[in-house]
Structure formats: C-alpha cells, structure tokens
C-alpha cells in the first residue's frame, strides 16, 4: 500500500498508536466509548469487555478508512479522561 500524501507514515504506524478512550455509562445500562482525537470514532456495548472490543474495532476501521481516502489522521493527544457514575 503506498504512503498517503497527508499521512507520511505507513498505515501500520497509525494502527499502532494508542489513543485515549472515554467511556460513558448509559442510564439504561451499557456503555458508550469515544476516541475524541478521532472525530466520530465511537461505539457502544453492554459490558466493559464488549465496549473495549468494539472501540478497538472502531479505531482500526476509522484509521484504515482515513488512510485509504487520504484524510489526515490526528496523532494522539496527551489528555486522559474518565467518568464515574
């Protein structure tokens, strides 16, 4: 796969980056997870295990799609966020 014009590193570089994940509990049960550094990258799940699996899949798909369409891929910020119920 050729290197993107807007993303100077190979795809594998971006897939190996670690992004902060914010998890919000839902009032009806379950969770919503968001990666704020990747606009629109979010998912939901019923359990903590499911939400972690889902957000990892969403992160990979977000990065692969952005790379394929030559959209810029933001590098991870240094912020850490969590919410408690």
C-alpha positions as CSV (number, residue, x, y, z in Angstrom):
1,X,0.0,0.0,0.0
2,X,1.5,3.4,-1.0
3,X,2.2,6.0,1.7
4,X,-0.5,8.7,1.9
5,X,0.2,12.3,0.9
6,X,-1.3,13.7,4.1
7,X,-0.1,10.9,6.3
8,X,3.6,10.5,5.8
9,X,3.9,7.2,7.7
10,X,2.8,3.7,6.6
11,X,-0.6,2.6,7.7
12,X,0.9,0.2,10.3
13,X,2.4,3.2,12.1
14,X,-1.0,4.8,12.7
15,X,-2.6,1.5,13.6
16,X,-0.1,1.0,16.4
17,X,-0.7,4.4,18.0
18,X,-2.5,4.5,21.4
19,X,-5.4,6.8,21.8
20,X,-7.3,7.8,25.0
21,X,-10.8,6.3,25.2
22,X,-13.5,8.0,27.2
23,X,-16.3,5.7,28.4
24,X,-19.7,6.9,29.5
25,X,-22.2,4.7,31.3
26,X,-25.7,4.8,29.8
27,X,-28.7,5.3,32.1
28,X,-30.5,2.3,30.6
29,X,-27.4,0.1,31.0
30,X,-24.3,-0.5,28.9
31,X,-21.7,2.0,27.9
32,X,-20.7,4.4,25.1
33,X,-17.0,4.8,24.2
34,X,-15.5,7.7,22.3
35,X,-12.0,8.4,21.0
36,X,-12.1,12.2,21.0
37,X,-8.9,12.5,18.9
38,X,-10.6,10.7,16.0
39,X,-13.8,12.7,15.2
40,X,-16.8,10.4,15.0
41,X,-15.0,7.4,16.3
42,X,-17.4,5.9,18.9
43,X,-19.3,2.8,19.8
44,X,-21.5,1.2,22.4
45,X,-21.7,-2.1,24.3
46,X,-23.4,-3.8,27.1
47,X,-20.3,-4.8,29.1
48,X,-16.9,-3.4,29.8
49,X,-15.3,-6.3,27.8
50,X,-17.6,-5.7,24.8
51,X,-17.0,-1.9,24.8
52,X,-13.3,-2.4,24.7
53,X,-13.5,-4.9,21.8
54,X,-15.9,-2.6,19.9
55,X,-13.8,0.6,20.4
56,X,-10.7,-1.2,19.2
57,X,-12.5,-2.3,16.0
58,X,-13.9,1.2,15.5
59,X,-10.4,2.7,16.0
60,X,-8.9,0.4,13.4
61,X,-11.7,1.0,10.9
62,X,-11.5,4.8,11.4
63,X,-7.8,4.8,10.8
64,X,-7.9,2.5,7.8
65,X,-10.7,4.5,6.1
66,X,-9.0,7.8,6.7
67,X,-5.7,6.4,5.3
68,X,-7.5,5.0,2.3
69,X,-9.2,8.3,1.5
70,X,-6.0,10.3,2.2
71,X,-7.7,12.1,5.1
72,X,-5.4,13.4,7.8
73,X,-5.0,11.1,10.8
74,X,-4.6,13.0,14.1
75,X,-1.8,11.9,16.4
76,X,-2.9,11.1,20.0
77,X,-3.2,14.0,22.4
78,X,-1.9,13.7,25.9
79,X,-5.2,14.0,27.7
80,X,-6.7,11.3,29.8
81,X,-10.4,11.3,30.6
82,X,-12.8,9.2,32.6
83,X,-16.3,9.5,34.0
84,X,-17.7,7.7,37.0
85,X,-21.3,7.1,37.9
